[in-house]
Amino acid sequence: MASAIRLTRTGPPEVMALEHVDQAAPGPNEVWVDHEAIGVNYLDVMQRKGAVPLPVPGGLGLEAAGRVGAVGPGVGNVAVGDRVAYILGGPGSYATGRLYAAERLVPIPESLTFEDAAAILFKGITAQYLLKTTYPVGAGTVVLLYGVGGGVGQLMAPWAKHLGATVIGVVSKEASVARAKASGCDAVLVWGACDLPAEVTRITDGRKANVVYDAVGRDTFQASLDSLGARGVFVSFGASTGAPPPVEISTLGKSSLFLTRPSLATHATDVAEYQQRAADVFSAVANGIIKPAIWKTYPLSEVVAAHTALEQGASAGTILLKP
């Protein structure tokens, strides 16, 4: 018998309930994964709230790490007992275990714990495609990065620095400044405490940013646009304050700006591409470029507290669930 978080409707954290579920036998090309650690992401919160579509009744969660407990017919890439991790593939990782497509399992390097893998794979792949595909960050790039104190930001800042960028971090409170600087930011600005575009202009001697990575959404949208230099790229990849407003094309024309709204799904659905990105993330960890930053681990039964902490901005890094 397994246990899983189930939702019958979307809404506040209290809609999540831990229930006993049947442990099904794997079908063709499937495995049963016994979870050891489960990553919690802000996308989970958005899905739980109904801001991002989620099938209900159903499960929640898009990443975990654990051991292969059983394999179905046709599975040749993993065996019972293997240490594996995964992201995407449909909600349902908030559980003691689940059925999962064998081809999407990623072997965990021996140097990493289950907790490390669950903390870094989803957020690491997000950082990887943003820095290397959405905008190829390199020597001389000026990056404006929101949410440096969060799970994705703590990976993007040092990785961007490694690629040769100047990183200007934006945090929501003064208490996060030191952590942002420790992650590699050349400068850190506190949202609401300054004229952000003016400060970016000053720091860059008028050049402004080549790329803005904005995970906030509505509240920061105009400031992000105004912080971009000529032919700059605005990457909107989150919406913690709500969806960004509609944009008049003429707004982009004055500085020949580019605006994009990338998603993890379109960068990690193709299996070969997904596996390549996962390998790049683990390589970056092995080379000391990035590292897992676990803030707190909650028992699976305390998922409501975990979501509340994330939603209220109390976390200073990645939140995990432990079955």
Backbone as numpy.savetxt, mean C-alpha at the origin, in Angstrom:
# Nx Ny Nz CAx CAy CAz Cx Cy Cz
-11.57 -26.74 10.95 -12.41 -25.54 10.95 -11.53 -24.29 10.95
-11.82 -23.37 10.07 -11.09 -22.11 9.99 -11.97 -20.98 10.51
-11.37 -19.83 10.69 -12.11 -18.64 11.10 -11.80 -17.52 10.13
-12.78 -16.65 9.91 -12.59 -15.55 8.97 -13.45 -14.36 9.37
-12.97 -13.17 9.03 -13.77 -11.96 9.21 -14.77 -11.89 8.07
-16.03 -11.71 8.43 -17.09 -11.63 7.42 -17.88 -10.34 7.61
-18.39 -9.83 6.48 -19.24 -8.65 6.49 -20.55 -8.99 5.79
-21.66 -8.56 6.38 -22.95 -8.70 5.71 -23.38 -7.37 5.08
-22.66 -6.30 5.46 -22.92 -4.98 4.88 -21.66 -4.14 5.07
-21.57 -3.07 4.33 -20.45 -2.14 4.51 -20.83 -1.10 5.55
-19.80 -0.47 6.15 -20.08 0.53 7.17 -18.92 0.72 8.12
-19.20 1.06 9.38 -18.14 1.31 10.36 -17.40 0.03 10.73
-16.31 0.14 11.50 -15.53 -1.06 11.84 -16.35 -2.19 12.45
-17.41 -1.85 13.15 -18.20 -2.86 13.84 -18.96 -3.81 12.92
-18.99 -3.53 11.60 -19.65 -4.46 10.68 -18.83 -5.73 10.49
-17.57 -5.71 10.91 -16.71 -6.89 10.76 -16.92 -7.85 11.92
-17.13 -9.12 11.61 -17.36 -10.13 12.64 -16.55 -11.38 12.35
-15.96 -11.98 13.38 -15.17 -13.20 13.23 -16.11 -14.40 13.30
-16.08 -15.24 12.25 -16.97 -16.39 12.18 -16.18 -17.65 11.83
-16.71 -18.80 12.22 -16.13 -20.08 11.80 -16.58 -20.38 10.37
-15.65 -20.86 9.57 -15.96 -21.21 8.17 -15.37 -22.58 7.87
-15.90 -23.22 6.85 -15.39 -24.54 6.46 -14.04 -24.41 5.77
-13.15 -25.34 6.04 -11.86 -25.40 5.37 -11.99 -26.33 4.17
-12.12 -25.73 2.98 -12.39 -26.50 1.77 -11.10 -27.10 1.20
-11.25 -28.19 0.49 -10.11 -28.81 -0.19 -9.78 -28.01 -1.44
-8.49 -27.84 -1.76 -8.12 -27.08 -2.96 -8.57 -27.77 -4.24
-9.03 -26.96 -5.19 -9.37 -27.47 -6.51 -8.17 -27.42 -7.43
-8.36 -27.63 -8.71 -7.25 -27.56 -9.68 -6.54 -26.22 -9.62
-5.21 -26.26 -9.53 -4.35 -25.07 -9.51 -4.59 -24.17 -8.30
-5.17 -24.74 -7.27 -5.40 -24.01 -6.03 -4.56 -24.60 -4.90
-4.37 -23.78 -3.86 -3.76 -24.28 -2.63 -4.57 -23.77 -1.45
-4.40 -24.44 -0.32 -4.88 -23.88 0.95 -3.69 -23.29 1.66
-3.78 -22.01 2.03 -2.70 -21.32 2.75 -3.13 -21.12 4.20
-2.32 -21.61 5.13 -2.52 -21.34 6.55 -1.80 -20.04 6.89
-2.54 -19.01 7.23 -1.96 -17.70 7.45 -1.19 -17.61 8.76
-0.07 -16.90 8.71 0.71 -16.60 9.90 0.68 -15.11 10.23
0.51 -14.27 9.22 0.43 -12.82 9.41 -0.37 -12.23 8.25
-1.15 -11.20 8.56 -2.06 -10.60 7.58 -1.82 -9.10 7.55
-1.59 -8.56 6.38 -1.39 -7.12 6.23 -2.71 -6.37 6.20
-2.72 -5.21 6.85 -3.89 -4.33 6.85 -3.54 -3.10 6.02
-4.38 -2.74 5.08 -4.13 -1.62 4.18 -5.31 -0.65 4.19
-5.03 0.61 3.84 -6.11 1.58 3.84 -7.18 1.23 2.82
-6.80 0.51 1.78 -7.80 0.05 0.82 -8.83 -0.84 1.50
-8.41 -1.62 2.49 -9.35 -2.45 3.24 -10.40 -1.58 3.93
-9.94 -0.47 4.49 -10.85 0.46 5.16 -11.84 1.04 4.16
-11.34 1.44 2.99 -12.21 2.03 1.97 -13.25 1.01 1.50
-12.84 -0.25 1.36 -13.78 -1.29 0.96 -14.80 -1.56 2.07
-14.34 -1.63 3.28 -15.24 -1.89 4.40 -16.29 -0.78 4.53
-15.89 0.46 4.28 -16.80 1.59 4.37 -17.76 1.68 3.19
-17.42 0.99 2.09 -18.26 1.06 0.90 -17.81 2.12 -0.08
-16.70 2.83 0.20 -16.19 3.84 -0.70 -15.58 3.21 -1.94
-15.07 1.98 -1.81 -14.57 1.17 -2.92 -15.43 -0.09 -2.95
-15.94 -0.47 -4.13 -16.87 -1.60 -4.19 -16.31 -2.87 -3.55
-17.17 -3.54 -2.77 -16.82 -4.79 -2.11 -18.05 -5.68 -2.13
-17.92 -6.93 -2.61 -19.08 -7.83 -2.59 -19.44 -8.24 -1.17
-20.70 -8.05 -0.80 -21.19 -8.48 0.51 -22.47 -9.28 0.31
-22.69 -10.32 1.16 -21.79 -10.74 2.24 -20.50 -11.33 1.68
-19.43 -11.21 2.46 -18.15 -11.74 2.01 -17.03 -11.41 2.98
-15.83 -11.63 2.52 -14.66 -11.42 3.36 -14.00 -10.08 3.07
-12.84 -9.90 3.70 -12.10 -8.64 3.58 -10.61 -8.95 3.66
-9.80 -8.10 3.08 -8.35 -8.25 3.15 -7.76 -8.78 1.87
-6.57 -8.21 1.49 -5.98 -8.50 0.19 -4.55 -8.99 0.25
-4.01 -9.26 1.44 -2.65 -9.79 1.50 -2.44 -10.57 2.79
-1.55 -11.55 2.69 -1.19 -12.35 3.86 0.07 -13.13 3.57
0.64 -13.71 4.61 1.79 -14.59 4.50 1.54 -15.81 5.37
2.02 -16.97 4.92 1.79 -18.18 5.69 2.45 -19.38 5.05
1.95 -20.56 5.38 2.49 -21.81 4.84 1.43 -22.52 4.00
1.89 -23.17 2.97 0.99 -23.99 2.15 0.56 -25.19 2.97
-0.76 -25.33 3.15 -1.29 -26.43 3.94 -1.75 -27.61 3.12
-2.16 -27.35 1.88 -2.61 -28.40 0.97 -2.55 -27.87 -0.44
-2.34 -28.77 -1.40 -2.29 -28.36 -2.81 -3.29 -29.16 -3.62
-3.83 -28.52 -4.63 -4.79 -29.18 -5.50 -4.12 -29.75 -6.73
-4.90 -30.42 -7.57 -4.37 -31.00 -8.81 -3.74 -29.94 -9.72
-2.62 -30.27 -10.32 -1.98 -29.38 -11.28 -1.04 -28.35 -10.70
-0.90 -28.33 -9.37 -0.01 -27.35 -8.74 1.42 -27.88 -8.75
2.34 -27.12 -9.34 3.72 -27.56 -9.40 4.72 -26.55 -8.90
4.27 -25.32 -8.64 5.22 -24.27 -8.23 5.44 -24.19 -6.73
4.55 -24.81 -5.93 4.72 -24.81 -4.48 4.35 -26.19 -3.95
4.81 -26.46 -2.72 4.51 -27.73 -2.07 4.07 -27.47 -0.64
3.45 -28.47 -0.04 3.00 -28.35 1.35 4.18 -27.98 2.24
3.97 -26.99 3.08 5.02 -26.52 3.98 5.78 -25.31 3.50
5.67 -24.96 2.22 6.39 -23.80 1.69 5.91 -22.51 2.34
6.84 -21.60 2.56 6.53 -20.27 3.09 6.21 -19.35 1.92
5.02 -18.77 1.93 4.55 -17.98 0.79 3.81 -16.73 1.26
3.71 -15.77 0.35 2.92 -14.58 0.58 2.16 -14.26 -0.69
1.18 -13.36 -0.59 0.40 -12.99 -1.77 -0.28 -11.65 -1.54
-0.68 -11.03 -2.65 -1.55 -9.86 -2.61 -2.62 -10.01 -3.69
-3.72 -9.29 -3.51 -4.86 -9.30 -4.45 -5.44 -10.70 -4.59
-6.09 -10.96 -5.71 -6.73 -12.26 -5.88 -8.10 -12.36 -5.24
-8.70 -11.23 -4.91 -10.02 -11.23 -4.28 -9.92 -11.10 -2.78
-10.89 -10.41 -2.14 -10.85 -10.24 -0.68 -11.02 -11.57 0.04
-10.46 -11.63 1.26 -10.60 -12.84 2.06 -9.38 -13.19 2.89
-8.36 -12.30 2.92 -7.15 -12.63 3.68 -7.32 -12.46 5.18
-8.35 -11.77 5.63 -8.60 -11.64 7.07 -9.19 -12.97 7.56
-8.34 -13.96 7.70 -8.79 -15.31 8.04 -7.60 -16.12 8.54
-7.89 -17.22 9.20 -6.81 -18.12 9.64 -6.19 -18.85 8.46
-6.94 -18.93 7.37 -6.44 -19.56 6.15 -7.46 -19.42 5.05
-7.05 -19.73 3.81 -7.98 -19.60 2.70 -7.49 -20.40 1.49
-8.39 -20.63 0.55 -8.02 -21.15 -0.76 -7.47 -20.00 -1.59
-6.45 -20.32 -2.41 -5.84 -19.25 -3.19 -5.21 -19.84 -4.45
-5.14 -19.02 -5.51 -4.55 -19.46 -6.78 -3.04 -19.67 -6.62
-2.57 -20.85 -6.95 -1.16 -21.20 -6.74 -0.22 -20.27 -7.49
-0.59 -19.85 -8.71 0.32 -19.06 -9.54 0.60 -17.68 -8.98
-0.23 -17.21 -8.06 -0.04 -15.88 -7.49 0.72 -15.92 -6.15
1.15 -17.08 -5.73 1.92 -17.16 -4.49 3.37 -16.76 -4.74
3.93 -16.01 -3.81 5.31 -15.54 -3.91 6.12 -16.20 -2.80
7.21 -16.89 -3.13 8.05 -17.49 -2.09 8.65 -16.41 -1.19
8.64 -16.65 0.12 9.23 -15.70 1.06 10.71 -16.02 1.24
11.59 -15.05 1.02 13.02 -15.30 1.26 13.28 -15.75 2.70
14.28 -16.59 2.89 14.58 -17.11 4.21 14.96 -16.01 5.20
15.45 -14.89 4.66 15.87 -13.79 5.53 14.71 -13.01 6.12
13.48 -13.25 5.63 12.32 -12.51 6.09 11.39 -13.39 6.91
10.79 -12.81 7.93 9.77 -13.50 8.71 8.43 -13.39 8.00
7.45 -14.16 8.47 6.10 -14.02 7.94 5.60 -12.59 8.14
5.91 -12.03 9.30 5.46 -10.68 9.61 6.08 -9.67 8.65
7.38 -9.82 8.37 8.03 -8.93 7.41 7.35 -8.99 6.05
7.08 -10.21 5.57 6.49 -10.38 4.25 5.09 -9.78 4.18
4.30 -10.00 5.24 2.94 -9.46 5.25 2.94 -7.94 5.37
4.00 -7.39 5.96 4.07 -5.94 6.13 4.53 -5.22 4.89
5.24 -5.91 4.00 5.92 -5.17 2.94 5.46 -5.50 1.52
4.82 -6.63 1.26 4.57 -7.01 -0.12 3.55 -6.09 -0.81
2.40 -5.89 -0.23 1.36 -5.05 -0.83 1.86 -3.61 -0.96
2.37 -3.07 0.12 2.83 -1.67 0.11 4.09 -1.53 -0.73
4.94 -2.55 -0.71 6.16 -2.50 -1.50 5.89 -2.51 -2.99
4.96 -3.35 -3.43 4.61 -3.38 -4.85 3.96 -2.05 -5.25
3.16 -1.48 -4.36 2.59 -0.15 -4.63 3.70 0.87 -4.84
4.67 0.89 -3.92 5.79 1.82 -4.04 6.58 1.56 -5.31
6.77 0.29 -5.64 7.58 -0.08 -6.80 6.98 0.43 -8.10
5.69 0.21 -8.31 5.12 0.65 -9.59 4.99 2.17 -9.65
4.75 2.82 -8.51 4.66 4.28 -8.51 5.99 4.93 -8.86
7.09 4.37 -8.34 8.41 4.96 -8.53 9.08 4.54 -9.84
8.69 3.37 -10.36 9.40 2.86 -11.52 8.55 2.77 -12.80
7.24 2.81 -12.66 6.37 2.71 -13.84 5.53 3.97 -14.04
4.80 4.38 -13.02 3.95 5.56 -13.15 4.77 6.80 -13.48
5.87 6.97 -12.76 6.85 8.01 -13.07 8.22 7.42 -12.78
9.08 7.30 -13.80 10.41 6.71 -13.57 11.32 7.68 -12.81
11.32 7.56 -11.51 12.13 8.44 -10.66 13.61 8.11 -10.86
14.44 9.16 -10.98 15.87 8.95 -11.18 16.68 10.10 -10.63
17.93 10.17 -11.00 18.82 11.22 -10.53 18.27 12.59 -10.90
18.17 13.47 -9.92 17.70 14.83 -10.17 16.21 15.03 -10.07
15.42 13.95 -9.95 13.97 14.09 -9.83 13.62 14.74 -8.49
12.72 15.72 -8.53 12.19 16.30 -7.30 10.82 15.68 -7.03
10.72 14.98 -5.92 9.51 14.25 -5.55 8.83 14.96 -4.39
7.53 15.21 -4.52 6.71 15.67 -3.40 5.84 14.49 -2.98
6.00 14.04 -1.75 5.39 12.81 -1.30 4.56 13.03 -0.04
3.26 12.79 -0.15 2.38 12.88 1.02 2.41 11.56 1.81
2.06 11.65 3.10 1.92 10.45 3.92 3.22 9.74 4.18
4.31 10.49 4.36 5.62 9.86 4.56 5.65 9.04 5.84
4.81 9.38 6.81 4.80 8.63 8.06 4.04 7.33 7.99
3.30 7.08 6.90 2.50 5.87 6.77 3.27 4.72 6.16
2.60 3.58 6.00 3.25 2.37 5.53 3.85 2.48 4.15
3.12 3.04 3.18 3.65 3.19 1.83 4.71 4.28 1.78
4.46 5.39 2.45 5.40 6.50 2.45 6.75 6.14 3.02
6.77 5.29 4.04 8.03 4.90 4.65 8.86 4.00 3.73
8.24 3.45 2.71 8.97 2.69 1.70 9.36 3.58 0.52
8.46 4.47 0.12 8.72 5.30 -1.05 9.84 6.30 -0.83
9.91 6.89 0.35 10.93 7.92 0.59 12.35 7.37 0.46
12.72 6.31 1.17 14.09 5.81 1.00 14.36 5.23 -0.38
13.36 4.63 -0.99 13.55 4.06 -2.33 13.78 5.16 -3.35
13.01 6.25 -3.24 13.20 7.39 -4.14 14.58 8.00 -3.94
15.01 8.11 -2.68 16.36 8.63 -2.41 17.41 7.73 -3.04
17.24 6.43 -2.94 18.19 5.49 -3.53 18.26 5.67 -5.05
17.14 6.03 -5.65 17.09 6.22 -7.11 17.66 7.57 -7.53
18.01 8.41 -6.56 18.66 9.67 -6.86 17.80 10.91 -6.74
16.61 10.78 -6.18 15.67 11.90 -6.10 15.93 12.79 -4.89
15.46 14.02 -5.00 15.28 14.91 -3.85 13.85 14.72 -3.38
13.66 14.36 -2.13 12.34 14.01 -1.62 11.86 15.06 -0.62
10.73 15.68 -0.94 10.06 16.61 -0.02 8.85 15.87 0.53
8.87 15.60 1.81 7.78 14.85 2.43 6.73 15.76 3.03
5.50 15.30 3.02 4.39 16.02 3.64 3.77 15.11 4.69
3.64 15.62 5.92 3.03 14.86 7.01 1.85 15.64 7.57
1.02 14.96 8.34 -0.20 15.59 8.84 -0.02 16.26 10.19
1.09 15.96 10.86 1.31 16.53 12.19 2.80 16.65 12.48
3.11 17.59 13.37 4.50 17.88 13.71 5.21 16.66 14.29
4.46 15.81 14.99 5.06 14.64 15.62 5.64 13.65 14.61
5.22 13.75 13.35 5.70 12.82 12.32 6.93 13.32 11.57
7.36 14.55 11.85 8.46 15.14 11.10 9.75 14.35 11.27
10.10 14.01 12.49 11.35 13.29 12.74 11.36 11.95 12.04
10.23 11.25 12.07 10.15 9.95 11.40 10.31 10.11 9.89
9.73 11.18 9.34 9.84 11.42 7.91 11.28 11.72 7.52
11.97 12.50 8.32 13.37 12.80 8.04 14.22 11.54 8.14
13.93 10.70 9.12 14.69 9.46 9.29 14.49 8.51 8.11
13.36 8.63 7.43 13.09 7.76 6.28 13.82 8.22 5.02
14.44 9.41 5.08 15.23 9.86 3.93 14.80 11.15 3.28
13.78 11.81 3.81 13.31 13.05 3.20 14.36 14.15 3.35
14.55 14.93 2.28 15.45 16.07 2.32 14.82 17.26 3.04
13.50 17.34 2.95 12.74 18.38 3.64 11.38 17.80 4.00
10.79 18.30 5.08 9.48 17.80 5.53 8.58 18.99 5.82
7.38 18.99 5.24 6.40 20.04 5.46 5.19 19.46 6.19
4.63 20.25 7.09 3.44 19.84 7.84 2.22 20.43 7.17
1.30 19.57 6.76 0.10 20.04 6.05 -0.70 20.96 6.97
-1.09 22.12 6.44 -1.88 23.08 7.19 -1.06 24.08 7.98
0.24 23.84 8.10 1.09 24.74 8.88 1.87 25.72 8.00
1.70 25.60 6.68 2.42 26.49 5.77 1.67 26.57 4.45
2.11 27.49 3.60 1.64 27.56 2.22 2.47 26.54 1.45
1.92 25.35 1.24 2.71 24.24 0.72 3.33 24.54 -0.65
2.57 25.01 -1.64 3.20 25.30 -2.93 4.31 26.34 -2.82
4.12 27.34 -1.97 5.15 28.36 -1.80 6.41 27.77 -1.20
6.26 26.86 -0.24 7.41 26.22 0.38 8.14 25.30 -0.60
7.37 24.57 -1.41 8.00 23.71 -2.42 8.78 24.57 -3.41
8.20 25.70 -3.81 8.89 26.62 -4.73 10.18 27.13 -4.11
10.12 27.49 -2.82 11.32 28.01 -2.14 12.41 26.94 -2.02
12.01 25.73 -1.60 12.98 24.66 -1.39 13.69 24.29 -2.68
12.97 24.37 -3.80 13.52 23.94 -5.09 14.06 25.11 -5.92
14.19 26.29 -5.31 14.67 27.48 -6.02 13.84 27.77 -7.26
12.53 27.59 -7.12 11.61 27.94 -8.19 11.30 26.83 -9.17
12.01 25.72 -9.06 11.81 24.63 -10.02 10.49 23.89 -9.76
10.11 23.76 -8.54 8.96 22.97 -8.08 9.20 21.48 -8.30
8.15 20.68 -8.15 8.31 19.22 -8.18 8.12 18.67 -9.59
8.88 17.62 -9.90 8.66 16.88 -11.14 7.47 15.96 -11.03
7.27 15.40 -9.83 6.17 14.47 -9.61 5.64 14.64 -8.19
4.33 14.63 -8.07 3.65 14.66 -6.77 2.93 13.33 -6.59
3.21 12.66 -5.49 2.49 11.44 -5.12 1.51 11.79 -4.01
0.23 11.86 -4.34 -0.79 12.34 -3.42 -1.75 11.21 -3.06
-1.66 10.74 -1.82 -2.55 9.68 -1.34 -3.69 10.23 -0.51
-3.81 11.56 -0.43 -4.80 12.19 0.44 -6.12 12.41 -0.27
-6.07 13.02 -1.47 -7.31 13.18 -2.22 -7.82 14.61 -2.28
-9.05 14.77 -1.88 -9.75 16.04 -2.09 -9.05 17.22 -1.42
-8.66 17.10 -0.16 -8.15 18.25 0.58 -6.85 18.80 0.03
-6.03 17.96 -0.56 -4.70 18.39 -1.01 -4.61 18.60 -2.52
-5.70 18.40 -3.22 -5.65 18.37 -4.68 -5.09 19.66 -5.28
-5.62 20.80 -4.90 -5.18 22.06 -5.51 -3.74 22.37 -5.13
-3.37 22.12 -3.88 -1.99 22.37 -3.46 -1.02 21.50 -4.23
-1.42 20.28 -4.51 -0.56 19.39 -5.27 -0.36 19.91 -6.69
-1.43 20.34 -7.34 -1.32 20.91 -8.69 -0.39 22.12 -8.70
-0.54 22.97 -7.69 0.23 24.21 -7.64 1.69 23.98 -7.27
2.02 22.77 -6.83 3.40 22.45 -6.44 4.20 21.84 -7.58
3.58 21.62 -8.73 4.24 21.00 -9.86 4.90 22.02 -10.78
6.08 21.67 -11.24 6.74 22.49 -12.23 6.26 22.14 -13.62
6.82 22.78 -14.63 6.43 22.56 -16.02 6.58 21.10 -16.40
5.56 20.58 -17.05 5.49 19.18 -17.49 5.57 18.19 -16.33
5.15 18.64 -15.16 5.13 17.77 -13.98 4.00 16.76 -14.04
4.14 15.71 -13.23 3.17 14.62 -13.21 2.51 14.55 -11.83
1.20 14.65 -11.82 0.40 14.53 -10.59 -0.10 13.10 -10.51
0.37 12.37 -9.51 -0.04 10.98 -9.31 -0.98 10.94 -8.11
-2.26 10.77 -8.37 -3.27 10.67 -7.32 -3.56 9.19 -7.09
-3.13 8.66 -5.94 -3.29 7.22 -5.74 -3.99 6.87 -4.43
-4.60 7.83 -3.80 -5.36 7.56 -2.57 -6.46 8.59 -2.42
-7.31 8.39 -1.42 -8.43 9.32 -1.22 -8.88 9.28 0.23
-7.94 9.45 1.16 -8.30 9.37 2.58 -9.22 10.52 3.00
-9.23 11.65 2.25 -10.14 12.75 2.57 -11.28 12.85 1.56
-11.45 11.81 0.76 -12.49 11.81 -0.25 -11.91 11.88 -1.65
-12.74 11.58 -2.62 -12.29 11.56 -4.01 -11.88 12.96 -4.47
-10.82 13.06 -5.26 -10.43 14.37 -5.79 -11.55 14.97 -6.62
-11.58 16.31 -6.73 -12.66 16.97 -7.48 -12.46 16.81 -8.98
-13.50 17.07 -9.77 -13.35 17.07 -11.23 -12.32 18.12 -11.66
-11.70 17.88 -12.82 -10.64 18.76 -13.29 -10.99 19.32 -14.67
-10.85 20.61 -14.82 -10.96 21.23 -16.14 -9.63 21.01 -16.87
-9.69 20.53 -18.09 -8.47 20.27 -18.85 -7.59 21.52 -18.94
-8.21 22.68 -19.01 -7.44 23.92 -19.12 -6.57 24.17 -17.89
-6.96 23.59 -16.76 -6.18 23.73 -15.53 -4.78 23.14 -15.69
-4.69 22.08 -16.48 -3.41 21.41 -16.69 -2.58 22.10 -17.76
-3.24 22.88 -18.62 -2.57 23.42 -19.79 -1.54 24.49 -19.50
-1.72 25.26 -18.43 -0.83 26.40 -18.22 0.62 25.98 -17.98
0.82 24.78 -17.45 2.19 24.29 -17.24 2.43 22.94 -17.91
1.54 22.57 -18.83 1.64 21.28 -19.53 1.75 20.12 -18.54
0.83 20.09 -17.57 0.87 19.07 -16.53 0.21 17.77 -16.99
0.60 16.69 -16.34 0.01 15.38 -16.56 -0.66 14.93 -15.27
-1.83 14.32 -15.40 -2.57 13.83 -14.23 -2.94 12.38 -14.45
-2.65 11.54 -13.45 -2.96 10.12 -13.58 -3.49 9.57 -12.26
-4.29 8.55 -12.37 -4.88 7.90 -11.21 -4.62 6.40 -11.33
-3.40 5.93 -11.02 -3.06 4.52 -11.19 -3.67 3.65 -10.09
-3.84 2.37 -10.39 -4.34 1.43 -9.39 -3.40 0.23 -9.30
-3.37 -0.37 -8.14 -2.53 -1.55 -7.94 -2.99 -2.70 -8.83
-4.29 -2.84 -9.00 -4.81 -3.96 -9.78 -4.27 -3.97 -11.21
-4.16 -2.80 -11.83 -3.70 -2.76 -13.22 -2.19 -2.94 -13.34
-1.50 -2.96 -12.20 -0.05 -3.16 -12.20 0.37 -4.50 -11.61
-0.59 -5.26 -11.10 -0.22 -6.52 -10.44 -1.21 -7.65 -10.70
-2.02 -7.52 -11.76 -2.94 -8.59 -12.11 -2.26 -9.61 -13.03
-1.55 -9.12 -14.05 -0.78 -10.03 -14.90 0.24 -10.77 -14.03
0.22 -12.09 -14.07 1.03 -12.88 -13.15 2.53 -12.64 -13.32
2.99 -12.59 -14.55 4.42 -12.39 -14.78 4.87 -11.02 -14.27
4.07 -10.00 -14.53 4.40 -8.65 -14.07 4.37 -8.59 -12.54
3.36 -9.20 -11.97 3.22 -9.25 -10.51 4.42 -9.93 -9.86
4.84 -11.06 -10.39 5.97 -11.78 -9.82 7.26 -10.96 -9.96
7.41 -10.26 -11.08 8.60 -9.43 -11.27 8.64 -8.30 -10.26
7.50 -7.66 -10.03 7.46 -6.56 -9.06 7.73 -7.09 -7.65
7.17 -8.24 -7.31 7.42 -8.82 -5.99 8.90 -9.13 -5.80
9.54 -9.66 -6.84 10.97 -9.96 -6.76 11.78 -8.69 -6.57
11.38 -7.60 -7.22 12.09 -6.32 -7.08 11.95 -5.79 -5.65
10.76 -5.95 -5.07 10.55 -5.52 -3.68 11.45 -6.31 -2.73
11.47 -7.62 -2.85 12.29 -8.43 -1.96 13.78 -8.17 -2.19
14.16 -7.84 -3.42 15.54 -7.48 -3.71 15.90 -6.17 -3.02
14.98 -5.22 -3.04 15.23 -3.94 -2.37 15.38 -4.12 -0.87
14.62 -5.04 -0.30 14.76 -5.35 1.13 16.12 -5.99 1.39
16.49 -6.96 0.57 17.76 -7.66 0.75 18.95 -6.72 0.65
18.83 -5.69 -0.19 19.92 -4.74 -0.39 19.88 -3.56 0.58
18.94 -3.60 1.53 18.88 -2.56 2.54 18.30 -1.24 2.08
17.65 -1.24 0.92 17.07 0.00 0.39 15.79 0.35 1.15
14.97 -0.65 1.39 13.74 -0.48 2.16 13.68 -1.56 3.23
12.83 -1.36 4.21 12.67 -2.37 5.24 11.25 -2.33 5.79
10.74 -3.46 6.28 9.40 -3.47 6.87 9.36 -2.56 8.09
8.26 -1.83 8.21 8.07 -0.93 9.35 6.75 -1.29 10.02
6.80 -2.21 10.96 5.59 -2.70 11.63 5.31 -1.84 12.86
4.14 -1.24 12.88 3.77 -0.39 14.03 3.16 -1.23 15.15
2.18 -2.08 14.79 1.50 -2.86 15.83 0.84 -4.08 15.20
0.82 -5.16 15.97 0.14 -6.39 15.55 -1.05 -6.65 16.46
-2.21 -6.87 15.86 -3.44 -7.15 16.60 -3.86 -8.60 16.36
-4.45 -9.26 17.35 -5.08 -10.55 17.07 -6.20 -10.35 16.04
-6.45 -11.37 15.23 -7.52 -11.28 14.24 -8.85 -10.91 14.88
-9.05 -11.38 16.11 -10.30 -11.09 16.82 -10.45 -9.61 17.18
-9.35 -8.85 17.11 -9.39 -7.42 17.45 -9.28 -6.55 16.19
-9.82 -7.04 15.09 -9.75 -6.33 13.82 -10.44 -4.97 13.89
-11.47 -4.84 14.70 -12.16 -3.55 14.83 -11.21 -2.50 15.37
-10.41 -2.86 16.38 -9.44 -1.93 16.94 -8.37 -1.58 15.92
-7.95 -2.55 15.12 -6.93 -2.31 14.10 -7.43 -1.30 13.06
-8.66 -1.48 12.59 -9.22 -0.56 11.60 -9.44 0.83 12.19
-9.86 0.87 13.43 -10.08 2.16 14.08 -8.78 2.94 14.18
-7.70 2.27 14.56 -6.40 2.94 14.66 -5.94 3.46 13.30
-6.11 2.67 12.26 -5.70 3.08 10.92 -6.54 4.25 10.43
-7.83 4.16 10.63 -8.74 5.18 10.13 -8.55 6.51 10.86
-8.17 6.46 12.12 -7.98 7.68 12.90 -6.57 8.26 12.75
-5.73 7.60 11.97 -4.38 8.09 11.76 -3.46 7.90 12.95
-3.77 6.92 13.80 -2.96 6.69 15.00 -1.70 5.89 14.71
-1.67 5.18 13.60 -0.56 4.29 13.33 0.66 5.04 12.80
1.83 4.50 13.10 3.10 5.07 12.62 3.84 3.98 11.86
3.19 3.39 10.89 3.75 2.27 10.15 2.66 1.27 9.85
3.08 0.06 9.51 2.16 -0.98 9.07 1.46 -1.66 10.25
0.19 -1.95 10.06 -0.60 -2.73 11.02 -0.76 -4.14 10.49
-0.55 -5.12 11.36 -0.74 -6.51 11.01 -1.83 -7.13 11.87
-2.42 -8.20 11.34 -3.32 -9.06 12.10 -2.66 -10.43 12.26
-2.85 -11.03 13.41 -2.27 -12.33 13.69 -3.39 -13.33 13.95
-3.48 -14.39 13.12 -4.55 -15.38 13.33 -4.44 -16.06 14.69
